[in-house]
Structures are given as C-alpha cells and as structure tokens.
C-alpha cells in the first residue's frame, strides 16, 4: 500500500484527521479485514471529530470566558437553590437556538459567573459563537469605541454573537451613555440572539439600575419576557472552599 503518498495527499487536501486515522488504522493488523466502506467511514468520523474539536477551540478562545467551567462539573449539592432539572435543560443550549435569554441572580459568591461560563463553554462546544463581557468593562470599551469611531462596528460584532454573556451587572445606576449602549445591545438581540445576564441585584430592582423609566421599559420588555431565570440563594461558596486561617486551626 502506498502509505506515505496517501498521507501526503490527505495532508495536502487539509484532511488532517483522516490522515491521522489512516496512519493509525494502517498500523493495526486487526483492522485489515475491514471492507473499503468501513475504512472510509472510520476515516470520515475521525476527520469530523478533529474539525469539531478545532471549531470548539476557536470558539472558546474568541469567547474569552472568565472561568474555566463546564456543565459536567456543576455542584448540585451546594445549598444555593440551583434546580438540577432546569440547569440540565439549559445545558442542551436549545434555549440559545430558540433565541431566549437567561437571567442569573443571587448574592456574591454563589457561583453566578461560574454557571454562566459553564453554559458559555457548552455553547462553544455546540458550535455557537459566544463572548463573555464584564459589564463595567464593556461599557468602558464602548465609550472608547464611541470616541475613536469604532462604535457602530463594535455593536455589529456584538449583535452577531449567538450568545452574549453580560456578567456582574449593577448595582450602580447607569449613566445616559450606558443606558443607550444597553438599549442598543438588547434591541439588536431581541428575538434574534440570546443573552445571559448575571447580577447580585434581583430582577425586580433592575428598573432602578437603568435609571430612566422609559428606557428601562424598553430594555426590560425585550429582555425579560422570554427569559429563563436562575435565582440563587445561600452563603458564598468561596467562604466554604477557603481554608481557615492558621490561628483558627487546631
């Protein structure tokens, strides 16, 4: 068999997964009896797997998720009011494909950002374009973009994302520019793309954070009506993980 020319040709065609599979299978005598169709099926399966992995890695790099989290590692034992059945349903990412939103609220340290990043990582695995933004830094970036002429282009880039994660919103009241920025972002995504928002502030108080009643109505009407909600409770999980100070241990 002309192994090396075949490998060279597969690599030349960009079929690196098939090339690796061809080399591996050719070195295993137990697969010599496979029919041509079975060989081809195995080669194609390896190629598809490699391409899927590369797409995930590219999506994950672009997403810039704050936490290295995955839905398989969620701790349902922690007493924080996380509904296992609801979260597993969200982990399918069907709600992203249906262009719904997710609002995660709760006190500091109960894992809001971690859960959002876990869902973001799963979205990347599902080949959905995703980006994470800490809200305060996003507003700063948009203010800079407005000043140097990149504002419209930046908004277009955000609007194209399948899933936008806005982390740690509030409790400071938005200024006029921030209100307009948020309205632009939410309006662009309304029934077109999905958003996750995490906040220590309950949804009922988001009117206060936005500050202007008219703009608040416009934003929350688009954001809340088709949104799933996770309302976490309890003490900070970080306190439970942190070891006691040396003088407190016996």
N, C-alpha and C positions, 0 to 999 in steps of 0.2 A: 504494500500500500504506500502511496506517495504521501507520507505523513507530513513532512516538512513543507513541500509546496502547497498542500492543502491548508496548513496552518497559516502560512504566509498570505495566502489569498483571503482567508477569513479575516485576518487582521487588517489587510488592505481594504476590505469592504466595511470595516468598522464593526464586525461581528465578533467582538472580543469574548463575549460569554459563550458563544458557540465554539470558538477556538479553544478555550479552556476546557470545555466539556469534551470536545473531540480528543484532546490530548489525554484527559483523564480516562475516558472510556477506552481509548486505544491501548492503554496500559493495563487494562483489566481483562484477563483472558476469559473470565466467566461471562462476559457480555458478547463474546464473539458470535454466539448463536442468534443474536437479535436480528430480526428482519430489518430491511432498509427503512421501512416506515417507522419502526420503533426507535431506531437510531436517530432519525430525523426529529421525531417527537421529543426525545431527550435533549437534543441539541437546541431546539427551539425553546424548550422550557428553561434551560439554563440562560439562554440569551434574554428571554423575557424577564427572568428573575434579576439578572445583572442590571438591566436597564431600569427596572423598577427601583432597585436599590440606589442607583445613581440619581434618579429623579428625586427620591426622598432626601438624599444627602444635599442636593442642590436646594430643595425647598427648605430644609432645616437651616442651612447656612443663611439663606435670604431672610428667614423668619426672625432670626436673632432673639430667640426665646430667652427670657431671663433665667429660667430654671431648667435644669436637665431632668425632666419629668416625663413619665409615661403613664398611660391609663392602667396598665397592668400592675403598677406599683402603688396604687391608691390604697390608703389605710382606712378601711371602713370601721375599724374597731374604735377609733378615737371618738369620744363623745362630743361631736360637734354638729349633729343633726344632718349629716350627709346621707341622702337616700340612695342606697346601693342600686336599686332597680332603675331609678331616674338617671343616675350617672352612667350606668352601663348602656342605657338607651342613647344618651348623649354621645357616648364613645363611638357609636356607629357612624357619627358625622352625617346622618341623614338630615338632621335639622339644618346643617350648613347647606346641603344640596337643596333643601326646601326654602332657603333664604330666610330663616328665622334668626332670632337673636338670643343671647344668654346673658342674664344679669346675676352676678355672684356678689352677695353682700355678707357682711359679718365683721366681728371685731378683729383687731390686729392679731396676727399670728396664727389664725385658724386654718391657713392654707389656701386662701383665695387665689393668690398669684400662682401657686404650685398647680392647683387644679386647672386654671386657665391655660398654663403652659403645657400640661399633660394633654389637654384637648387640642391645643395647637400642634403639638408633636404628632398626635394621631391624624390630624388634618393633613399634615405634610406627608404622612405615610399613605393617606388616601389620595395623594396627588392633587391636593387643594392648595392654592397659593395662600400663604399665611404671613402675617407680620405682627410682631409684638411692639407696643409702644407704651412707655410710662407716660401718663397723660401730661404731667407738667413739662416733661422734656419734649413731647410732641408739640405742645403749644409754643415752646421756645423755638423749636425748629421751624414751625410755620411762620412765626414772627420774623425770623431771619430770612426765610424764603420770600416773604412779602417785601422785605427791604431790598433784596437783590434781584427781584424779577423772576424767581422760580416758583412763586406761589401757585399759579394755575397748574403748572406741570406736576408739582408735588401732590396737589389734590387729585389730579388724574391718576397718578401712581397709586395712591391710597384707594381710590374708587375701584380700581381693577382687581384688588385682592379679593379672593373668595372669603377669607376670614381675617378680620381685623381685631386684635386684642388691645383694648384700652385699659391699662392696669392702674389701680390706685387713684381713682377719681375722687376729688374732694379732700377735705371738707371746705377748702377756701372757695369763696364766691368767685365766679368767673368775671373777668372784665369784659368790656364791649367787644374787643377783638376776639377773645377766646370764645365768647358766645357765638359770634358769627362763624368762627372756624368750626366749632362743634356742629352747628346747624348745617354748614356745607357738607361736612363729612357724613352726617347721619342722613341728610337728604339725598346725597349721591347713592347711598347704600340701601335706601328704603325699598323693600321688596325686590332688590337686585342682588345684594350681597349680605353676608352675616357679620355680626359684631359681638364680641364678648366684652362686657364692662365689669370690672371689679371695683368695689368701694366699701369703705368702712361705714358709709352713711346709708341708712335704709332708703329704698326707692322712693318712699313717701316724702322724703325731705330733699329730693333732687331738684324740685322747683326752687328751693332756697339757694342751692348751689349755683343754678343757672342765673338767677337774679332778676331777669326780665320776664314778666308773666307771659307776654305774647310769644317770645322766642322759646320759653320753657314749654308752652303748649305745643308749639310746632315740633320741637325736638322729641318730647316725651310721647306725643301721639304716634310718631313714626317709630320710636324705639321700643316702647313697652307693649304695644297691643298684641304683637306676635312673638313675645319673648318668653322663653323658659326662665325660671328663677331657681337659684340655689341660695337659700338663706341660712348661713352657718351661725352657730352659737358656740358658747363654751369658752374655756380659757385658752391662752396661747399654747400651741403645740411646741413652740420653741422653748418655753419655760420647762416643759416636761423632758425635752431632749437634753437641755443644758445640764452638765454635771453640777452638783452643789459645790460652793466654794470650799477650799481646803479647810478653812477653820470651822466649817459647818459639818464636815465629815468626821465620823468617829470610827 
